[in-house]
Amino acid sequence: MGLYGGLDAKGIHRRKGLKKTENILDHMGSTELAANLFRATQTEEKLKRENIKGKQKANQTHFEVGKKVRKTIQELGGTMPENLPVADSIKKLDKKDEPKKIAGKKKK
């Protein structure tokens, strides 16, 4: 929520026009994926380094690190994650690469 200006998963789905069944990560471009990965790795390191325990403290740490990543994106003049375009689903892209099946032909 820190990275997305307070939006939770449902809010991100609505903002990006995704269906409930669509996975947010499957529709992120490289910039948004990188921001999320950076947030996650930095949070993990902070949790270990500062020996943060408990769900509430861990969630608060995720939120705070996300806010700092968001602030950095803003200071650099970048686009906020919730405003980045929705990418084609990786599953959809995989289907494009599959060879076309010809009707009536059977493999031997």
N, C-alpha and C positions, 0 to 999 in steps of 0.2 A: 504493500500500500504506500510505503514511503516513496518508492520509485515512480509510482503512478499518481502522485498528487492526491492520495487518499482513496483512490478507486480500489475496490476489492475485485475478486475474480468475476463476479456477476456484472459489476460496473464496467470492467474492461470488455467483457463479452458484448454488452449493450453498446458501448462507445465505438467498438470496432465492427459492429453489425454481425457478430458471429452467432451461430446457433448454439443452443445449450450443449449439444452433443459434440461440437467442434472443440478440439484442444487448442488453447491459446498458443502454446509453444509451436504447434504445427503451422501457425499462420504468422509467425514473426520473421521479419527479414534479418539480415546479418547484424545491422546496427542495434536493433532491439534485443536480439539474442545476446550480443556481446555485453550490453548494459546489464542484462539480467545475470549473465554468468559472472561478470565482475562483482556485482552486488552479492551474489551467493558465495563466491570464493572469499571475498573480503569479510563477509559476516562469519563464515566458518572459521577463518583465521582469528578473528576477534574473539569469538566464543571460546576457542582453545586457549589463546594467549591470556585472556582475562579470566579463564576458568568460570565462565558464566554457566549457571545451572538453573534448571526449571523452565517450563514451557513459557510462562509469562515473560521472564527476563530474556529468553531467547527470541521470542516474538518481538519484543521491544527493540532488541539489538538489530534484528532484520529490518524493522521499520526505520530506525535511525540511520543505518548504513544506506538504505534505499534513498532516504531524504538527501544524504550527502552526495550520492551518485547523481541524483536528480539536479541538485544545486550545481554540481560541476558541469553537467550537460548544459544547463541554462547559462552559466557563466561563459562557456565556450561558444554560445550562440547556436547550439544544436536544437533539434526538434525533440520535444518531450515524447516519451515512449507511447503515450496514449494517442498522440497525433501522427505517429508514423503509419505509413500505409500498411494495409493487411496484405501479407504475402500469400501466394498460392500455397495450399497445403502440400507438404512434402509427399503425402500419399497421392495427391492428384498429379504431382510432377512425376512420380514413379510410374504411374499408369501411362503417361505420355511416352515413356521410354520403352514400354513393353512392346514386343513385336506384335503386329496385327495378326489375328487369326483369320484364316480364309475359310469361309463356310463350305462345307462339303469335303474338305481335305482332312484326312486322318493321319496321325503320326504312325509310323511303322516301327 
